[in-house]
Amino acid sequence: MTHVRRGPCTGPAPAAMPAGVPWPTYVRGLAASMLAMFAGAEVVHRYYRPDLSIPEIPPKPGELKTELLGLKERSSKVQTSQQ
């Protein structure tokens, strides 16, 4: 079998990005979305303030009470500032 060359070999075509977006724009968008995701997670974490302590004796079913510590702090600050 013989191989017929039809033109100069230019190599493989460069990888095309989705929707024809250039690499720098793609990387900037990726960085901005990751920054927004991490900032949002930090805001939620600060608002809800998870209780990371582990009790010695686990609570019985129905005994565990959860509350919004961030909201509790904010309402106590408002009450103290009004007095």
LINWOTA-V343262 format. One record per pair of residues at least 4 apart in sequence whose C-alpha atoms are under 6 Angstrom apart, sorted by the first residue. I is the first residue (numbers start at 1). J is the second residue. D is the distance in Angstrom with one decimal. If there is no record, write none. Layout:
((I/J/D) (I/J/D))
This chain:
((17/21/5.7) (45/49/5.7) (47/70/5.0) (48/68/5.6) (48/70/5.5) (49/69/5.9) (59/63/5.9) (59/64/6.0))
